[in-house]
Amino acid sequence: GACAPGGGGGSDRIIDNRLVSCTMSQVGVGMAEIEKRLSGVREDFTQALQRVGETENEKFDLIFAILVELQSRQAQLEESVRTLSQHLGFAVASGCGGCGGCG
């Protein structure tokens, strides 16, 4: 092959240089393959992080929406209690005593 020593009368130095050149070429091919694989792993990792981030954002948005809804319902409940307290306070003060006969 391209890396085999070229027999027949060549000096040892030429053969050694060819072997070194061939080995370096093979290392270069190996490094290119490793870099290609690393690039693929990096891309997969980036996509996985994006998916996790999107999922976490969706969870946060849901929790925030629930908290906003709870806050709104609490405000409505407080207003209902305040209105009821005012009405019952008025009924008690007028002598109805909350018996249901007022109206």
Buried (B, 14 or more C-beta within 10 A) or exposed (E): EEEEEEEEEEEEEEBEEBEEEBEEEEEEEEEEEEEEEEEEEEEEEEEEEEEEEEEEEEEEEEEEEEEEEEEEEEEEEEEEEEEEEEEBEEBEEEEBEEEEEBE
